[in-house]
Amino acid sequence: MAVLIDSPVWPWRGRRWSHLVSDVSYEELHAFVETELGIPRRAFQGDHYDVPEDLYDVAVAAGAQPVGARELLARLMAAGLRLRKSRRGA
């Protein structure tokens, strides 16, 4: 299993959030989130889930590997799982 989580430093709506990804497959990520965190699949952000800071320790205890944001992005890109934002008007 290669589920990765960065630190909950991303502010949004008065909370801090982490990004949770897999560097293996989206299926692995969906299974982890459903089984371990109970986050609904509709919360999937195309290549990651946003995880509120109160679930960070739960995710790590369940096996998510804490990494820095740069490493998370690099590993997601190396796995070919990074969703590229389409350019508007292109």
C-alpha positions in Angstrom: 0.0 0.0 0.0 1.3 3.4 -0.9 -1.2 5.9 0.4 0.4 9.3 1.2 -0.7 12.2 3.2 0.8 15.7 3.6 0.6 17.8 6.7 -2.7 19.6 7.5 -1.6 23.1 6.6 -4.0 24.0 3.7 -6.7 26.5 5.0 -10.2 26.4 3.8 -13.5 27.4 5.5 -11.9 27.9 8.9 -10.2 24.5 9.0 -6.8 23.1 8.0 -6.6 20.2 5.4 -4.3 17.6 4.1 -4.1 16.0 0.7 -4.4 12.2 0.6 -3.2 10.3 -2.5 -2.1 6.9 -3.7 1.1 6.4 -5.8 -0.3 3.1 -7.0 -3.9 3.5 -8.1 -7.1 5.5 -7.6 -8.8 2.2 -6.6 -6.3 1.8 -3.7 -7.1 5.4 -2.6 -10.8 5.0 -2.8 -10.7 1.7 -0.8 -8.5 3.3 1.9 -10.8 6.3 2.3 -13.9 4.2 2.4 -12.6 1.6 4.8 -10.5 3.8 7.1 -11.9 7.3 7.0 -15.5 7.1 5.9 -15.1 10.0 3.6 -17.7 9.8 0.8 -16.5 9.1 -2.7 -18.1 12.3 -4.0 -15.4 14.2 -2.1 -12.7 12.8 -4.5 -11.0 15.8 -6.1 -9.9 14.1 -9.4 -6.6 12.8 -8.1 -6.8 13.3 -4.3 -9.0 13.6 -1.3 -8.9 16.6 1.1 -8.7 15.3 4.6 -9.6 17.6 7.6 -6.9 17.9 10.3 -9.1 16.0 12.8 -8.7 12.9 10.6 -5.0 13.2 9.9 -3.9 11.1 12.9 -6.6 8.5 12.0 -5.2 8.3 8.4 -1.7 7.9 9.7 -2.7 5.2 12.2 -4.5 3.3 9.4 -1.3 3.3 7.3 -1.1 6.5 5.4 2.5 7.5 5.0 3.2 11.1 6.1 5.2 13.0 3.5 5.9 16.6 2.6 3.7 18.3 0.0 6.5 18.3 -2.6 7.2 14.6 -2.1 3.5 13.9 -2.3 3.2 15.7 -5.6 6.4 14.2 -7.0 5.3 10.7 -6.2 1.8 11.3 -7.6 3.3 12.7 -10.9 5.9 9.8 -11.1 3.0 7.3 -10.8 1.2 9.1 -13.7 -1.8 9.7 -11.4 -1.6 13.5 -11.3 -4.7 15.1 -12.9 -3.6 18.0 -15.0 -5.9 21.0 -15.0 -7.2 21.8 -18.4 -6.4 25.2 -19.7 -9.5 27.3 -20.3 -9.8 28.6 -23.8 -7.3 26.1 -25.1 
